[in-house]
Amino acid sequence: MDDTTKHDVKLMEDASHAADLAVDLAVDGLPTLEEEKSVLKKLDWRLMPMIFAIYSLSVLDRSNLGNAHVAGLDESLGLQGNRYSTLGTFFYVTYIIFQSAAVGWKHFPAHIWVTCIVVSFATISASQAAAQNYSGIVVLRLLLGATEAMYAGVPVYLSFFYPRDKVGFRQGIFLSGSALANAYGGALGYAIVQIKSHLEPWRILFLIEGLPTLVVAAVAWFCFPDDIESANFLTDRQKQVVKHMVSRDQTADVVNHTGLRVKDFLAAFKDWRSYLMGIMYFSCNVSFASLPLFVPSIISEIGSFSRIQANGLSAPPYLLTFILIIACSFISDRVRMRGPFVCFFGVVSAVGFLLLATTEDPAPRYLGVYFAITIFVCVAILIPWVSNSHNTESKRTGGFAIFATFGQAGPLLGTNIFPSIHSGASMESAKRVTIAFDLYGTLLSTESIADELANVYGGDRAQSLAALWRRYQLEYTWRINSMGQYKTFKEITRSALAHAVTEHGLVFATNDAEKLMDAYDALHVFPEVQGAMQLLQENKDAVNAYIFSNGTDDMVGNSVRTSPELGPCADLFRSIITVDRLKCFKPDPRTYEHLVEQSGSKGRPGDVWVVSANPFDIVGAKAAGLKVSC
């Protein structure tokens, strides 16, 4: 039997089953509006929570590489040059290639297909914790891209259960999982890497975000029906209602799982609409992929924030987009229009990018982030549009494969046509003078803690305690550096305090220690610093100023904001740059390389000035090729 004959037989079978459905409806009556609403609600509660949860977890699993990068992945695996950035590219190579795997949702039983996918990407994601070298992590990223691409065909699966005028809202809920994951992913990743263990923080991150997904896979086996007929949570009447709704204005396989119809699938490749929407999706993704490069810069310009706080401020735009996706998907279904929504949010996003490109004032730039991220709403509307454009399930599968393959090529272009500028740097950096100010002992006087020491231990010992505390603080960093070990600067500061107090023959009480550590976050500046800040204010358009410190993000951020004199000047600094992620201290050469890279001057150390009152800092910076001033 040739393909044409087989296709004709399928059409005859469809006609027969459609006739059977018509007979059943004639006997039982056409569905009422209340019946349709009841069945849709039942489908929603069965399908959508699991679909949303799995997609959110998959986005976390692919994006946790950034948090691992902060938690020391590069140092552990010896990633140098552009090796870290290429890991993201490797993921998208297979993610693009395997977009055509959307056919699996049509060809294989859905409950088996989705369970295998989720088990695969959960296992691969968790396995990244065992990576020992660059080659190993590359292989795992390639495999992760392939398996997650297979799940991306969910919008096709949803079109098998929902009518044309209802499916967009559900596909929007699915896609909104990505926006929500971006909103909380950074904070969740940071919380995980704070866990104390003998394992490196980035390994713990991969394990905790990967392994729980295996539990979801077990639940997915029971939640995903293969087709309408196998949906055992529906009564026979409810199945008739679903078949009737899905068959409106399109051809549906309303019998048991029929597999992929090759002729219909290939017909999508002859339909110009498949390519037009693919190009539109590609354009959206080029824009959207560039945003992560700009968000840290914009946040840093609003004030002096740590990475944690910058992640927190990046969440609201994503949360707004999450809400817009849900709302616009619902409204576009109700009014049965897609194009106007795509056009409107395309224009809004373009305005956002123009604000980012043409303004330097923090407020409009932050507003530009909100506008620019709405490009994601366009993607949410394009998915049901491509789904509605093809009238059979197999052709819809082919159309989505084309759409997704074109679209997912966008991030490859988007992340490469924009400069690789990191936190705290912007497009204008090359036109300005870059100055990095040391904090403790340069801007903030560590001797000013003497007043608080006097309250605890008496005024006659306060000055000597303050001096000894600072001495041991620095000595500990040098000793730990020489031994190749690491403790956070906050831990070292506390240990130095204990050493100084004990050496004076005093009692180191826990309550007193906590009080003094809190006071360390509110040090006063040296007298000449206020004049320097005034000069910085007068020349802020010509200077990129940074705080560069041995402290942790939290410690330095608190010290800057709560210092009585430095706090009001916090917005003069584009960003806080600390050495915490490197697990070493100044004057290790790596710390100055990190400063050069994070300030957007990679490969140009001579463009960066280090201002420090600490001789070891000046010597280290000069040896690394930076300009210095003391």
C-alpha positions in Angstrom: 0.0 0.0 0.0 1.6 3.3 -1.1 1.6 6.5 1.0 -1.3 8.1 -0.9 -3.5 5.0 -0.4 -2.6 4.9 3.3 -3.4 8.6 3.6 -6.8 8.1 1.9 -7.5 5.2 4.3 -6.7 7.5 7.3 -9.1 10.1 5.9 -11.8 7.5 5.5 -11.2 6.3 9.1 -11.4 10.0 10.3 -14.7 10.4 8.4 -16.0 7.2 10.0 -15.1 8.2 13.5 -16.4 11.8 13.0 -19.7 10.2 11.9 -19.7 8.1 15.1 -19.1 11.2 17.1 -21.9 12.9 15.4 -24.2 10.0 16.1 -23.2 10.0 19.8 -23.9 13.7 20.0 -27.2 13.4 18.3 -28.2 10.8 20.9 -26.8 12.6 23.9 -27.3 16.1 22.7 -24.8 18.8 21.8 -22.6 20.0 24.7 -23.9 23.0 26.7 -21.8 25.9 27.5 -21.8 24.8 31.2 -20.6 21.3 30.2 -17.7 22.8 28.1 -16.6 25.0 31.0 -16.8 22.1 33.4 -14.7 19.9 31.2 -12.1 22.6 30.5 -11.8 23.2 34.2 -11.2 19.5 34.8 -8.5 19.4 32.0 -6.8 22.5 33.4 -6.5 21.1 36.9 -5.2 17.8 35.6 -2.7 19.1 33.0 -1.6 22.6 33.6 0.0 22.5 37.1 2.3 19.6 36.0 3.1 21.2 32.6 3.9 24.5 34.3 6.0 22.9 37.0 8.1 20.8 34.7 8.8 23.7 32.4 9.9 25.9 35.3 12.2 23.2 36.5 13.7 22.7 33.0 14.4 26.5 32.8 16.1 26.3 36.2 18.2 23.4 35.1 19.4 25.1 32.0 20.0 28.5 33.7 21.7 27.3 36.9 25.0 27.5 35.0 25.1 31.2 35.7 24.7 30.6 39.5 27.4 27.9 39.3 29.6 30.4 37.5 29.3 32.7 40.5 29.8 29.8 43.0 33.2 28.8 41.6 32.6 26.5 38.7 35.3 28.2 36.5 38.0 27.9 39.1 37.2 24.2 39.9 37.2 23.1 36.3 39.9 25.5 35.1 37.6 27.4 32.7 39.7 30.1 31.1 39.2 32.5 28.2 35.7 32.1 26.6 35.2 28.6 27.8 32.4 29.5 30.2 30.5 31.5 27.6 30.8 28.6 25.1 29.0 26.3 27.5 25.8 28.3 26.9 26.4 28.0 23.1 26.8 24.2 23.3 23.5 23.9 25.1 21.7 25.8 22.3 23.4 23.9 19.5 21.6 20.7 20.5 18.5 22.6 21.8 18.0 23.9 18.2 18.8 20.6 16.5 16.3 18.7 18.6 13.4 21.1 18.3 12.0 18.8 15.6 11.6 16.2 18.4 8.2 17.9 19.0 6.9 15.1 16.7 7.4 12.8 19.7 4.4 14.3 21.4 2.3 13.1 18.4 4.1 9.8 17.6 4.6 8.3 21.1 2.3 7.8 24.1 2.6 11.1 25.9 2.9 9.7 29.4 5.9 7.6 28.4 7.4 10.4 26.3 7.3 13.1 29.0 8.5 10.8 31.8 11.5 9.7 29.8 12.3 13.3 28.9 12.0 14.6 32.5 14.1 11.6 33.9 16.7 12.4 31.3 17.2 16.1 31.8 16.9 15.8 35.6 19.7 13.1 35.6 21.9 15.0 33.2 21.4 18.3 35.2 22.3 16.6 38.5 25.3 14.8 36.8 26.9 18.1 36.2 27.8 18.1 39.9 30.2 15.2 39.1 32.0 17.1 36.2 35.8 17.1 36.6 36.9 19.0 33.5 35.8 21.2 30.7 35.2 18.2 28.3 32.9 16.6 30.8 30.7 19.6 31.3 30.5 20.3 27.6 29.1 16.8 26.9 26.5 17.2 29.7 25.4 20.6 28.3 25.0 19.1 24.9 22.9 16.3 26.3 20.9 18.7 28.4 20.0 20.8 25.4 18.8 17.8 23.5 16.5 16.5 26.2 15.0 19.9 27.2 14.3 20.5 23.5 12.1 17.5 23.5 9.9 18.9 26.3 9.5 22.2 24.4 6.9 20.6 22.2 4.2 20.9 24.9 2.2 23.5 23.0 1.6 20.9 20.3 0.4 18.4 22.9 -2.0 21.0 24.4 -3.6 21.6 21.0 -4.8 18.0 21.0 -7.0 18.7 24.1 -8.1 22.3 23.7 -10.1 24.1 21.0 -8.5 26.8 18.9 -10.1 29.6 20.8 -9.0 28.2 24.2 -5.5 26.8 23.6 -3.6 30.1 23.6 -4.3 30.8 27.2 -3.0 27.3 28.2 0.1 27.7 26.0 0.7 31.1 27.7 0.5 29.5 31.1 3.1 26.9 29.9 5.5 29.6 28.6 5.0 31.8 31.7 6.9 29.2 33.6 10.1 30.5 32.0 9.4 34.1 33.1 8.6 33.0 36.7 11.7 30.9 36.8 13.8 33.8 35.7 12.2 35.9 38.5 13.1 33.6 41.4 16.0 31.5 39.9 18.8 33.9 40.9 17.7 34.2 44.5 17.1 30.4 44.8 20.5 29.7 43.3 22.2 32.1 45.7 20.4 30.5 48.7 21.5 27.1 47.7 25.2 28.0 47.3 25.2 29.3 50.9 24.8 25.8 52.2 27.9 24.7 54.1 29.3 21.4 53.0 32.5 19.5 52.1 31.2 19.6 48.5 31.9 22.7 46.5 28.9 25.1 46.3 28.3 24.7 42.6 28.1 21.0 42.9 25.5 21.3 45.6 23.6 23.6 43.3 23.4 21.1 40.5 22.4 18.3 42.8 19.6 20.2 44.6 18.1 21.7 41.5 18.4 18.5 39.5 17.5 15.5 41.7 14.0 16.7 42.9 12.9 16.8 39.3 13.1 13.0 39.3 10.1 13.0 41.8 8.1 15.1 39.3 8.9 12.6 36.6 7.2 9.8 38.6 4.1 12.0 39.0 4.1 12.9 35.3 3.6 9.3 34.4 0.1 9.4 35.9 -0.8 12.9 34.9 -0.4 13.0 31.1 -3.1 11.2 29.1 -2.0 10.0 25.7 -5.1 11.3 24.0 -8.7 12.2 24.7 -9.9 8.6 24.7 -7.3 7.5 27.3 -8.1 10.4 29.6 -9.5 8.1 32.4 -10.3 11.1 34.6 -13.0 12.1 32.1 -16.4 10.4 31.8 -17.6 9.1 28.4 -19.8 12.1 28.1 -17.0 14.5 29.0 -14.8 12.8 26.4 -17.5 13.5 23.8 -17.5 17.1 24.9 -13.8 17.4 24.5 -13.8 15.8 21.0 -16.6 18.1 19.9 -14.7 21.2 21.1 -11.4 20.2 19.6 -13.0 19.3 16.3 -14.4 22.8 15.8 -12.7 24.6 13.0 -9.9 22.0 12.7 -9.3 18.4 12.0 -8.6 16.4 15.1 -7.7 12.8 15.9 -10.6 12.1 18.2 -9.9 8.4 18.5 -7.2 6.5 20.2 -3.6 7.7 19.7 -3.0 7.5 15.9 0.7 8.4 15.6 2.3 10.8 13.2 0.8 11.2 9.7 3.9 11.8 7.6 2.0 13.4 4.7 0.3 16.0 6.9 3.6 16.5 8.8 5.5 17.3 5.6 2.7 19.6 4.4 3.8 22.1 7.0 7.1 22.4 5.2 5.3 23.6 2.1 3.2 26.2 4.0 4.8 29.7 4.0 3.1 30.6 7.3 5.4 28.1 9.1 8.5 30.0 8.0 7.0 33.5 8.6 6.2 32.8 12.2 9.5 31.1 12.6 11.2 34.3 11.5 9.1 36.3 13.9 10.0 34.0 16.7 13.7 34.3 15.8 13.5 38.1 15.9 11.9 38.0 19.3 14.6 35.7 20.7 17.4 37.8 19.3 16.1 40.7 21.4 15.2 38.7 24.5 18.6 36.9 24.6 20.5 40.1 24.9 18.7 41.4 28.0 20.7 39.4 30.6 23.8 41.3 29.5 22.2 44.6 30.3 20.2 44.0 33.4 23.1 43.9 35.9 24.5 47.1 34.4 21.2 49.0 34.8 20.7 47.7 38.3 24.2 48.8 39.3 23.6 52.3 38.0 20.6 52.8 40.4 22.9 52.4 43.4 25.6 50.3 44.9 24.2 46.8 45.2 25.6 43.4 45.7 24.9 40.6 43.2 22.1 39.3 45.5 20.4 42.6 45.6 20.8 43.1 41.9 19.2 39.8 41.3 16.3 40.9 43.6 15.8 44.1 41.6 15.8 42.1 38.3 12.8 40.0 39.5 10.0 42.6 39.2 10.3 43.1 35.4 10.1 39.3 35.0 7.1 39.1 37.4 5.3 41.8 35.4 6.0 39.9 32.2 4.6 36.7 33.8 1.4 38.5 34.6 1.2 40.0 31.1 1.7 36.7 29.4 -1.2 35.1 31.4 -3.5 38.1 30.8 -2.8 38.7 27.1 -3.0 34.9 26.3 -6.4 34.9 27.9 -7.6 38.0 26.2 -6.3 37.0 22.8 -8.3 33.8 23.0 -11.4 35.7 24.0 -11.2 38.2 21.1 -9.7 35.5 18.7 -7.0 37.8 17.6 -3.2 37.3 17.8 -1.5 39.9 15.4 -2.4 43.1 17.3 -0.9 41.8 20.5 2.3 40.8 18.8 2.5 44.2 17.1 1.8 46.2 20.3 4.3 44.5 22.6 6.9 44.4 19.8 6.6 48.2 19.7 6.7 48.5 23.6 9.8 46.3 23.6 11.4 48.4 20.9 10.8 51.5 23.0 12.5 49.7 25.9 15.6 49.0 23.9 15.7 52.5 22.7 15.6 53.8 26.3 18.5 51.4 27.1 20.5 52.6 24.1 19.9 56.3 24.4 19.6 57.2 28.0 22.0 57.2 31.0 19.7 58.2 33.8 19.0 55.2 36.0 15.2 55.7 36.2 14.4 55.6 32.4 17.0 52.8 32.0 15.3 50.7 34.6 11.9 51.5 33.0 13.5 50.3 29.7 14.1 46.9 31.2 10.4 46.6 32.0 9.5 47.5 28.5 12.2 45.4 26.8 11.3 42.2 28.6 7.7 42.4 27.3 9.1 40.9 24.0 8.4 37.7 25.8 4.7 38.4 25.5 5.0 38.3 21.7 6.4 34.8 22.0 3.5 33.7 24.1 1.1 34.9 21.5 3.0 33.5 18.5 2.8 30.0 19.8 -1.0 29.7 19.6 -0.9 31.6 16.4 1.3 29.0 14.7 -0.9 26.3 16.4 -4.1 27.8 14.9 -2.6 28.2 11.5 -2.5 24.4 10.7 -5.7 22.4 10.7 -4.5 18.9 11.5 -2.5 17.6 14.4 0.3 16.2 12.3 0.7 19.3 10.2 0.5 21.4 13.5 3.4 19.3 14.8 5.5 20.0 11.7 4.7 23.7 11.8 5.7 23.9 15.4 9.0 22.1 14.7 9.8 24.7 12.0 8.7 27.5 14.3 10.8 26.4 17.2 13.9 25.6 15.2 14.0 29.0 13.7 13.1 30.7 16.9 15.7 29.0 19.1 18.5 30.0 16.7 17.8 33.6 17.9 19.7 33.3 21.2 22.9 32.3 19.3 22.8 35.5 17.4 21.5 37.7 20.2 24.2 36.7 22.7 27.0 37.3 20.2 26.0 40.6 18.4 26.1 42.4 21.8 29.4 43.0 23.6 30.3 40.6 26.3 30.0 43.1 29.1 29.7 41.9 32.7 28.2 43.3 35.9 28.6 46.9 36.4 29.7 47.7 32.8 27.7 49.4 30.1 28.2 50.4 26.5 29.6 53.7 27.4 32.4 52.3 29.6 35.1 52.6 27.1 34.5 56.4 26.9 35.1 56.9 30.6 37.8 56.6 33.2 37.5 53.5 35.3 38.4 53.9 38.9 38.2 51.1 41.6 38.2 52.2 45.2 39.4 49.9 47.9 36.9 50.0 50.8 38.3 49.0 54.2 41.3 51.2 55.1 40.9 53.4 52.1 37.4 54.9 52.1 36.3 53.5 55.4 38.5 54.0 58.5 38.8 50.7 60.4 40.1 52.7 63.4 36.6 54.3 63.7 35.4 51.1 65.2 37.3 52.2 68.4 34.2 54.0 69.7 32.2 50.8 69.8 35.1 48.9 71.2 35.3 51.5 74.0 31.7 50.8 74.9 32.4 47.1 75.3 36.0 46.9 76.6 36.7 50.4 77.9 38.3 53.5 76.4 41.8 52.8 77.5 42.1 49.7 75.3 39.9 50.7 72.3 42.6 52.2 70.0 45.0 49.3 70.5 42.2 46.8 70.0 41.2 48.5 66.8 44.7 48.5 65.4 45.4 44.8 66.4 42.0 43.8 65.0 42.9 45.3 61.6 46.4 43.8 61.7 45.2 40.3 62.2 42.5 40.7 59.7 45.1 41.4 57.0 47.5 38.8 58.2 44.9 36.1 58.1 44.1 36.9 54.4 47.8 36.7 53.5 48.3 33.5 55.3 45.3 31.8 53.9 46.3 33.0 50.4 49.7 31.4 50.8 48.2 28.1 51.9 45.7 28.0 49.0 42.8 27.9 51.4 39.8 30.2 51.8 37.4 31.6 54.4 35.1 34.5 53.7 36.3 37.9 54.7 33.5 38.1 57.3 34.7 34.9 59.0 38.2 36.2 59.0 37.2 39.6 60.5 35.4 37.8 63.3 38.4 35.5 63.9 40.7 38.5 63.9 38.5 40.2 66.5 38.6 37.1 68.7 42.4 37.0 68.4 42.8 40.7 69.3 40.5 40.5 72.3 42.1 37.3 73.6 45.6 38.8 73.2 44.5 41.7 75.4 43.5 39.2 78.1 39.8 40.0 77.7 36.7 37.8 77.4 35.4 37.2 73.9 31.6 37.0 74.5 29.3 36.0 71.7 26.9 38.9 72.3 29.7 41.4 72.3 31.1 39.9 69.1 27.7 40.2 67.3 27.4 43.8 68.4 30.9 44.7 67.1 30.4 42.9 63.8 27.2 44.9 63.3 29.1 48.1 64.1 31.7 47.1 61.5 29.0 47.6 58.9 28.7 51.3 59.9 32.3 52.5 59.8 33.0 56.2 59.3 35.0 57.5 56.3 38.4 59.2 56.5 38.2 63.0 56.6 39.5 63.5 53.0 37.0 61.0 51.5 34.0 63.4 51.5 36.0 65.8 49.3 36.8 63.0 47.0 33.2 62.0 46.8 32.3 65.6 45.9 34.8 65.5 43.0 33.3 62.2 41.9 29.9 63.7 41.9 31.0 66.6 39.8 32.7 64.3 37.3 30.2 61.3 37.3 29.6 61.5 33.6 33.3 61.0 32.9 34.1 58.3 35.5 33.0 54.7 36.0 33.5 54.2 39.8 33.5 50.9 41.5 34.0 49.5 45.0 36.7 46.8 44.9 37.1 44.8 48.1 38.2 41.5 49.8 34.8 41.5 51.5 31.7 39.4 50.6 28.9 40.9 48.6 26.7 41.2 51.7 29.4 42.6 53.9 30.6 45.2 51.5 27.1 46.2 50.4 26.0 46.7 54.0 29.2 48.7 54.8 28.6 51.1 51.9 25.0 51.7 52.5 25.1 52.0 56.3 28.2 54.1 56.7 26.9 57.5 57.8 29.0 59.4 55.3 29.5 56.9 52.5 25.9 55.8 52.4 24.5 59.0 50.8 27.2 58.6 48.0 26.4 55.0 47.2 24.8 55.8 43.9 28.1 57.2 42.6 29.4 53.7 42.3 28.3 51.6 39.3 28.8 48.3 41.1 30.4 46.4 43.9 33.2 44.0 42.8 34.4 41.5 45.4 36.8 38.6 45.3 34.5 36.2 47.1 33.7 34.1 44.0 37.4 33.6 43.4 38.1 32.2 46.8 41.3 34.2 47.2 42.3 37.7 48.4 44.3 40.6 47.2 47.1 40.8 46.2 46.6 37.5 44.3 46.9 38.4 40.6 43.5 36.7 39.9 41.7 39.3 41.9 43.0 42.1 39.6 42.1 40.1 36.5 38.6 39.7 37.9 38.4 43.5 38.5 39.5 44.2 34.9 36.9 41.8 33.5 34.0 42.8 35.7 34.6 46.5 35.0 34.3 45.8 31.2 38.0 46.3 30.4 38.9 42.7 29.8 42.3 42.6 28.1 43.0 46.2 28.9 44.3 46.4 32.5 46.0 49.7 31.8 42.6 51.3 31.5 41.7 50.6 35.1 42.9 52.7 38.1 43.0 51.2 41.6 42.8 53.7 44.5 44.0 52.1 47.8 45.7 53.1 51.0 47.0 49.6 51.5 50.5 49.1 50.2 50.0 45.4 49.4 47.0 46.4 47.2 49.0 49.0 45.3 51.9 46.6 44.7 49.6 43.8 43.5 47.6 46.0 41.2 50.7 47.6 39.7 52.2 44.1 39.1 49.0 43.1 37.3 49.3 46.0 34.9 46.7 48.3 36.4 47.3 52.0 37.1 47.5 52.9 40.8 47.0 55.8 43.2 47.3 55.9 47.0 
